[in-house]
């Protein structure tokens, strides 16, 4: 195992671009396996609501799909017009996510903002863990 890991690390050093492409190609799978865990936290935060875990999972997949679509549009604009638009599109997504939570869960502004901030913190923590696992798995299998 140590020999294979050393060989993989040497390949990463020789061809970092192909490793990065391999890593990026695995992101949709990581997202697919990551969102059910995140949906569990949404379910716990909104435990008093009438929604099932599946409803929260669909809500998560919907929002994640929109984020990917916005980032694709942003990348297209960046290539065509030679601008950096990621920040704008992430800001638009942040506003949309707040509005979506407020509309879907039918709660007041203060409760929604508190839950929004808490769930985004959880999202970034779980996302960081998922990225670390993805990088480690990619190094072992490269």
Protein Blocks (a to p, Z undefined) as FASTA:
>chain_A
ZZmmmmmmmmmmmmmmlmmmmmmmmmmmmmmmmmmmmmmmmmmmmmmpmbdfklmmmmmm
mmmmmmmmmmmmmmmmmmmnopafklmmmmmmmmmmmmmmmmmnopafklmmmmmmmmmm
mmmmmmmmmmmmmmmmmmmmZZ
